[in-house]
Each structure stands twice: as structure tokens, then as C-alpha cells.
Amino acid sequence: MRAALSALVIAALVACALGTGTPNVSLPPQYTALRTDLSGEQLHSVAFALHQRNLDKLESIFWEVSDPNSPQYGKFLSQSELKELVAPPAAHVDALQSWIQDTLGDIEFELDVVRTGDVAVLRLPVQHLERLFGVRFEMFTNTMNGRTLVRSAVPLSMPSHIREIVQLVHGVNDFPVLKRTGGATRNAERAPLQPTGPPGTSYIRRASGTDGEIEVTFFPYCMSGNLSTSDGMPCLDDVSADPALVAQVEATSLISAHAGTWRATATLDVEVCSTKLGYTSCTVKLPLQNNILVNVSVQLVFARAGDAHVSYLNHPVVATAYVTPQKLNELYSIPDHMVVRNPSVATQCVVEFEQQYYSPDDLELFFKRMDIESAPVTVIGPNDESIVGVEANLDIQWIMGMAPGSPTVFWSIEANSTLQIDDILTWEYAIGNMTNPPLVNSLSYGMTESHVDKFLGQGYTARSDVEFQKLATLGLTVIIADGDTGCHDLGLPPMSQTKCGVFEPDWPSQSPYVTAIGSTYITPFSLPVCYMNASKGGMDCDEEPLGEVAVGVDMGMRWTTGGGFSNIESMPSYQKDVVQKWLGSDSVPPLNYFNQSGRAYPDASTVGHALMTAVEGSFITVDGTSASAPIFAGIVTLLNDARVSAGKSPLGFITQMMYEAAAKNAATFHDVTVGDNRCGAVGTAPIPECCPHGYKATRGWDPVTGLGTPNFERLRAYVLTLP
């Protein structure tokens, strides 16, 4: 037997609760056992998260180094100081090692311990791990994405003296259920089609705006009431023997002070219609003035029946201009051609799960076309350039687009093997174990708060909070996208909720120890008066300066920014004043729908719509809070660079500083006062698209866009006044 203790950059493994004798483990509904033989020699890794010491002192230090009013502000800990503070007694690691040795006998093993001494990793053939934990490992598949992993549905067992020193075990009973915050609109096309409907109508599947036009996709119902199945002209082979010849598509302004109607007539032939999902799908493009919220309708004209009934889309649509980094620089008061001057310090990172890989060629194309200075990229983990991920390209292009010249880490969690699986907590372990970690980190993943401990292990939420605190005491910033499916977190289970009701917060954006970012889009119609009835003082804002409104289905988008109140985390003191002011406003939904004393989020927002992104050699527009998070992270990198140039420390945990800055000068953030987050994403039936209640954007902080969007010049001036 050989046992070794060494520092390790932790592989991504997911946490589970300690065994309690229950008959089986709660499996998320998308996981199924493959019922195939698993070789006992197959290597598998598990991690022991040991109980830490001095957590009260850790939290105290966290607040001290993060509070601009504290004499300890910016005086971060070293890794060795952090270890001295939180590491369990050496006797705990010895006891763990002795238990493994006593149970396995002469089997050789290595127990690798992180530099802070509070996590230990064990890698062995599954047959020995089964003996150690009293479980049976199987191969499970995720029916939603086809990925497999090795886990056990039998609760693990450990002796009482080991359970007392181990908080969580990773890689035995846990089943990852993270979701990408940014895929809501891309998943909406999965909504099932109804094969029959009102004769002569259309099911408008999708209507989305781009620069100067909207694209409307619809499925025609024949005069028989059946969906058309012919390729080309709809209903040509239907029993009604009455083909649809023409579609009249119309967009009518919903803005009273800027009335208008835009029309397009399309001949329904093979140029417009084709077979999708076994039915005829037609797509018509309609020229449309940018920034005008419109209602979309489709009317079919049949050979015999003539004009049929008009079908309406059940949500508004808007077309907006494309967004480039230069446009955001102007919007957020970032000087032209700004470049990071301290690349050895002002570093940043995007973290990817779910096999999201970026293309270096696309990144270079983005730099060239956007006239942005390049910088080195360091890849941690796999990056298969033959499988280009839109989200991965979006993340790295836009964080580097906002902070030109900053060395950037592309951190890819290997998620296609049995050894490693998506997990935010173990990324926290890994970056905390680095000797020179990137300072600003952007993550665009999460799940419904109430499901975290259920599927990832009792105590998982609390442990992740501690790890966020540890990262902050080391001087690191963590930016989290706050979700794309509104305050109800609507979507497929178990990552999301399937119905309206009490608002469901999103994790980890609800943590008090991270910075949560929501999404906006750019429009001159950015004030409430722009949407008022003209007879009641509504104003035509078409010629007004560009501003921002919250992304939401009610505002013409196909998805909705998140936001809300945690049901687990208490409201931190740094936001109590602004949240209490909001609670006293007339924009508050029924109080029984949310926890008024919980941590409120988001903290701020940035643009999350129509971002020009290079993918496989060409440019497309991409949406999501997964765009907003790296944009905000890049801006934080610029602030870090300014402080380093002034001989000051990096910012570390920035959220408290943001609220302090806004309190001293409201102009440090652009207030966003239009929009709501009562909806989720469109086309997700039978999951509701919208709910009766939600939060509304209003003056000051609100649970839709937070403090607002950043004014870089004002923020830079403020952070340079801090010690």
C-alpha cells in the first residue's frame, strides 16, 4: 500500500450527500441506468470535501477585504494564510487515509490534497471504490444530451468517525443538472407541434427581429384542419384539395405614439416552404423599422377558400441593430481603443461546462473584423476545435472584446468522461488551488436554487458559498449570469420549473458572495413614456438617444432575463437600503410570491441581445445573460487594470463596492426603467411562456436589472479613490 499527499488541480467532480441509509438516491428525471456491465478495473475519481475550520473568521475577513470602508479593504490573503485559517486538523486527513487503508488492505492508492488542505481526491478502479463505500457503480446516461457518467444509485456508507469529518463526497451519488444560461431561445424549438388546428390558420412557430427586418416561421393548417405535410406549396396533397397559395404577413406597431404597419406578401413555394418535423414550415422575411415593438400576424390565401382566418403571434417582436464592442464602449463610456496596460496582473477567465469549445480561428476573425488588439489565451482542460460551441465563442470573444490585451483563460471542464463531470463547486476548488489564478471569472451556468442540495448533495449550497468567500479573500472576482427564463426560472426539470406560482430563484446568482448580472437590449425607446398611449402623453422616442430596456418576452425578445430573491440566503447588508426602497415602491408584486428578506439579485446588467459573434468563419448574432456576464467581466478587468496602474490592489469581490459607488453617485450606473421578468422563453409549450406576476424594472435598484448598466468612467474614478 502506498499513500501520498500532494497538491492537485482538482478535476471536475460533482458532490453528493453523505449516506443516511435511505433505500436509493434521488435521480434527476433525465438520467437512466444503461444496464450494461461496468468493468471493475475502470478508473474513477471521488473527492472528499472535509469540514473546514474558522468559517466565522473566514466570513469576517471576506467582508473586511471587500468593504471599501474597511481599513483592511483590498488586503487579500495568501494561499498559505488561507490554508492556516480553514484547513482541518492534520489528524482528519490521517483518519481518512487510515480508513481507506484499513478497508482496502494492500491496495495501493494516492490521496491528493489541495493546497488549502480541505479537499482530498482519491482515484481507484470502481471495484475498490464499491468496497470502500458499500455501493454498486453503474453507467448512467443523460437522455437530454447523451452523455454518460459512472455513479451509484445506492447511498454510500461510511463509518461515523469519517462522516464527522467529511462534509461532502463528490462522484458517488450525485447527478449534475447544470444548465447553460443562454440556451433558452435555442431550446424553444423543441415545443411539440399540434397536428390538427382551426382550418386555414397558421401556427406561428417563431418570429425574431434582426437589423431592419423580422423573420417569421409558421406551420399552415389546411382547410381540413390538418397540418400541411407537402414539401413546397402547403396543403397540395391534403384531403381538402385546396392548396395555400399566398401568405400575407403583417407587423403592426404596439407603440401608440409611433403608429405604423409593415406588410409582406409571399408566394408559398419551395423558396419559402419546406418540410420540417414531418410538416410544412414556411419562412417569410418582413422589412421592419428598428426598435418598434410590433404585433405579428399571418393570413393564408387558399386556391378555393380564398382569404382564411388571421393568425396572431401571442407575444410582441422587435428588430434591433447589431451590437459590436465599439457600440458598447460608447454606451458604457469606455474610451476608444482602450487596452490593458498590466497584462501580467489584469487577467480574466471564462468557464465552460457541457463540452463547450471555442475556435481560435473565429477568435482571430473577431479581433480582425472588430479592430481589437489580441491577447494570449491559455486553455485549461480540453478544447476540441472541430466541435465549435456558439456559447464558448461568445464568451471568449466578448470578454476579450471588452478588455483588449488582457491574457485570458479558457477553462473547459471535461464533461465527456466518467472521471469528470460539470460542476461549479469543484471549479471553485480548482481555481483556488492555482498558484496564479485569473483575477476575473465569468460563469454562465446554474439551476433552480431549490434543486441544488437535492441533486448535488445536502450542504452543497453552503459549501459553494464558503468556496466563493475563499476566492474573494484571495482577490478573485466571480461574475454569474442570472438566467434566461425570468423570475419563475421556467423550463425543463430539474434545472428549472415547469409552472407559474411562487417565484423560483436561480443558483448561484443568488449567492451573496458573487456578482449577478442580468440582460438588457439597446433602443431609443428606453423610457416608460415611450410606451404610454399617445392620448395620455405618450412620446415618440424614435429620435431619442440610445438607452436600454430589460430583455423579456413582453419587450419583443424570445427569452427573459432573470432576477429575484433567494429563499435560502439572507439579504446582505450592502444592498439593504436600495432593496428596502424598492420594497416601498408601487412596482412590487404580491408579497407572498417571494422572500422579501432574501439575497436580492441581479446586482447590475449589460447588453445581452444581438451580439455579433464569429462562428465557423462567419458572423451571427447571439443572445443571453451568458453574453452579459463576460461583457461585465471584461469591464471589471479594465477597472482592475486601472487600479494596478495606480499601484493599488485588484478589486476582488466587487458587489459591495458597486452598491457603495451607486450610493455615493447614482451616475455610476445607467438606470434601466422599462421591462419585466414575468415570462420565460417562447415556444416552450406545455411549459408556460409567461406568468401573471413578476418583477418590473423601475427607478433605482430593481430585481430585473439591478443597479442598472455600468458607466465605466464614473466607476473607474470611484475605484481609484479607494485604498
Number of C-alpha atoms within 10 A of each C-alpha: 10 10 14 11 15 13 17 17 17 23 22 29 30 28 30 28 23 21 18 11 11 10 9 14 20 16 16 18 11 17 19 14 16 13 9 9 9 15 12 15 11 13 16 24 21 22 25 23 21 24 20 21 16 13 15 9 12 18 16 12 21 27 20 19 24 24 20 22 13 12 11 16 20 24 18 24 19 13 19 12 12 20 19 15 17 19 21 20 16 10 10 19 23 11 14 20 20 13 17 20 18 12 14 16 10 10 14 12 17 17 21 21 23 22 22 22 25 23 28 25 23 17 17 19 14 23 18 19 23 17 12 18 18 14 20 18 23 20 17 23 17 19 12 9 9 11 17 20 24 26 21 22 20 21 23 24 16 16 9 9 12 16 17 12 20 21 22 25 27 25 27 29 28 27 32 23 22 21 21 22 26 26 21 25 21 13 15 19 15 10 14 12 14 10 13 13 17 16 16 27 23 28 20 22 19 19 23 17 24 17 18 16 18 24 16 22 21 22 25 31 28 31 25 18 18 21 29 28 25 19 20 19 24 32 27 18 15 19 12 14 14 20 23 28 19 20 24 17 22 20 25 19 20 18 21 17 21 18 13 15 14 15 16 14 16 18 16 22 16 13 13 16 24 20 17 12 9 12 21 22 27 28 21 22 19 20 17 24 19 19 23 27 23 25 19 24 19 27 21 29 19 20 13 13 13 14 16 19 15 15 20 19 18 13 18 23 27 26 25 21 18 17 20 17 21 18 13 17 19 12 19 20 15 20 12 9 12 15 18 24 16 18 17 11 20 27 25 29 29 24 22 28 23 20 21 23 24 29 24 16 14 20 23 18 20 25 19 12 10 14 13 21 18 19 17 12 16 12 14 13 15 15 20 13 13 10 13 19 20 19 25 22 22 25 28 29 27 26 29 32 28 27 32 24 21 30 22 26 21 22 22 24 27 23 23 15 12 20 19 21 26 26 25 23 22 25 22 20 26 17 18 25 21 16 10 10 20 21 25 29 27 28 26 30 27 24 25 25 23 19 20 23 17 20 24 26 22 17 17 21 21 14 17 19 20 20 18 24 24 27 28 28 27 23 26 24 27 24 28 30 34 42 39 35 35 34 32 30 33 31 26 15 15 21 25 24 21 18 17 22 15 16 26 25 31 33 24 29 33 30 27 25 28 22 28 32 36 37 35 28 24 25 21 19 25 24 20 16 17 22 21 16 15 16 9 10 12 17 20 19 21 17 8 13 10 13 18 26 27 32 33 28 27 21 23 22 26 30 32 38 38 38 37 31 25 28 19 17 18 17 21 15 10 16 20 15 13 17 22 13 12 18 15 9 11 9 15 17 14 11 10 10 15 20 20 18 17 19 25 30 32 30 28 31 32 26 27 26 24 23 23 21 27 24 23 19 14 11 15 14 17 22 29 33 35 30 31 31 34 35 30 29 30 26 25 29 28 25 25 27 28 22 23 18 15 10 11 16 20 26 29 26 29 23 24 21 21 23 23 18 20 21 13 10 13 17 16 25 24 20 25 28 22 24 26 29 33 29 30 32 29 27 23 21 16 11 18 18 25 24 18 9 20 27 23 21 24 24 15 20 28 31 28 40 36 28 27 33 26 23 20 21 15 18 22 20 15 19 20 17 9 15 16
